[in-house]
Structure formats: structure tokens, C-alpha cells
Amino acid sequence: KDTSTQVAPRWSYGKDTNTYLITLIAKSDFGCLDTTTQFVHVGPDIIIFIPDIFTPEGSGPGRNETFMISVQNYKSLNMMIYNRWGAKMYETKDPMIGWNGKYENADCPQGVYVYELSVIGADDKEYKFKGSITLLR
């Protein structure tokens, strides 16, 4: 059992996903006591890896032929890729389907593209990411 006499106590639960029963007992300057108890759920953190370069022509490693993100502990996502003029080149809601560097079945030119990623985490919060990726041919 862990206790604290701090005015504003904090506690860390590490990396364990679980539901904990927390009790706070407060004592006033006049010796009056009050107690509150509440369940606190500590869930898994969202984990996202977004590469910054890919080589759809096979000039790099085989796993690098599509622009594909890796995401864990999420409920849903939406990813869009734009060219430098803001035209949408690709959109997906499935992280297992990556962008192959094509638009309307034609190869997109080598260069820098912009992605926007919106992910709903296991905690029902929305996380937004924006960045650039390089397509090398």
C-alpha cells in the first residue's frame, strides 16, 4: 500500500495496463478528515511509427516499396497524402495498405509529399500528425 503526505500527491503506474482502485484521504488544518475513492483505468499508449522515405521501384529493401505506417493500440485512422500543390494523391483507413507511389495508376514523380494522419486511440482521443515523406525512384 502506497501513501503520501504531500499537498498535491502524484503517482506513476509504469507501463502496466490495469484498473486501479485509488483512495484519497485528506486532512484539513483543523484535523477534519474526508475520503474519496475512485477507479482509475490505465490503458495502453498509442504507438505510431511513420517512415520519412520510400522507394517504390525496388531500389531499396523490399519492405520499403510502399509508404506504410505502423500503429498499435488504436480504434480507427485516416491517412491522406498530398503533392506539393495540395492535390490529394492517396487516402486510406487501413494501415496495412500503404501508398505505392501512384496516382490514378500512373507513377508519381520522385520528390517530397505531405501526409496528414488522424488516429482515434484506444482512449477515444484523436491524435493528429502532419509531416513530409520522400518518394525516391
ZAMARGU-4260 file (C-alpha; in steps of 0.2 Angstrom, whole numbers, plus 5000, padded with zeros to 4 digits):
<rodrens>
0) 5000/5000/5000 | 5007/5017/4995 | 5004/5033/5004 | 5009/5051/5003 | 5008/5066/5014
5) 5011/5078/5000 | 4999/5093/4997 | 4997/5088/4979 | 5002/5069/4978 | 5006/5061/4961
10) 5009/5043/4957 | 5015/5034/4942 | 5009/5016/4937 | 5023/5012/4925 | 5018/5003/4909
15) 5005/4991/4917 | 4988/4992/4909 | 4975/4989/4923 | 4961/4996/4933 | 4966/5003/4950
20) 4956/5007/4965 | 4963/5024/4972 | 4958/5031/4989 | 4962/5049/4994 | 4961/5054/5012
25) 4963/5072/5015 | 4965/5081/5032 | 4962/5099/5034 | 4972/5111/5045 | 4959/5109/5059
30) 4960/5090/5059 | 4945/5086/5049 | 4946/5071/5038 | 4937/5067/5021 | 4939/5052/5010
35) 4935/5049/4991 | 4938/5033/4982 | 4938/5030/4963 | 4943/5018/4950 | 4957/5024/4938
40) 4960/5014/4921 | 4977/5015/4914 | 4977/5010/4896 | 4990/5006/4883 | 4998/5021/4875
45) 4996/5023/4856 | 5012/5019/4847 | 5015/5025/4829 | 5030/5024/4818 | 5029/5035/4802
50) 5044/5032/4790 | 5050/5048/4780 | 5056/5039/4764 | 5051/5025/4752 | 5057/5018/4736
55) 5043/5010/4726 | 5054/5005/4711 | 5063/4991/4721 | 5079/5001/4723 | 5078/4999/4742
60) 5073/4985/4754 | 5058/4975/4749 | 5048/4981/4764 | 5051/4999/4759 | 5042/4999/4742
65) 5026/5006/4749 | 5024/5021/4761 | 5016/5012/4776 | 5014/5017/4794 | 5014/5006/4809
70) 5001/5009/4823 | 4996/5000/4838 | 4983/5002/4851 | 4971/5012/4841 | 4952/5011/4835
75) 4952/5020/4818 | 4963/5030/4807 | 4963/5041/4791 | 4979/5045/4781 | 4980/5057/4766
80) 4995/5061/4755 | 4996/5077/4745 | 5008/5083/4732 | 5017/5100/4734 | 5002/5109/4726
85) 4990/5102/4738 | 4982/5089/4727 | 4977/5073/4736 | 4987/5058/4729 | 4981/5044/4741
90) 4969/5041/4756 | 4967/5025/4767 | 4959/5020/4783 | 4969/5004/4783 | 4987/5005/4790
95) 4990/4988/4781 | 4988/4995/4764 | 5002/5008/4760 | 5004/5020/4746 | 5013/5013/4731
100) 5018/5030/4724 | 5005/5030/4711 | 4990/5041/4707 | 4977/5035/4695 | 4988/5021/4690
105) 5002/5032/4685 | 5019/5034/4694 | 5020/5050/4704 | 5037/5059/4701 | 5051/5057/4714
110) 5050/5071/4727 | 5043/5076/4743 | 5025/5074/4748 | 5015/5078/4763 | 5004/5067/4774
115) 4991/5070/4786 | 4986/5057/4799 | 4971/5056/4811 | 4971/5042/4823 | 4957/5038/4836
120) 4967/5030/4850 | 4960/5016/4862 | 4957/5030/4874 | 4944/5038/4861 | 4956/5053/4859
125) 4960/5060/4842 | 4979/5062/4838 | 4984/5072/4823 | 5001/5070/4814 | 5007/5080/4799
130) 5024/5079/4790 | 5033/5075/4774 | 5039/5059/4765 | 5051/5057/4751 | 5047/5046/4736
135) 5063/5040/4728 | 5064/5032/4711
</rodrens>
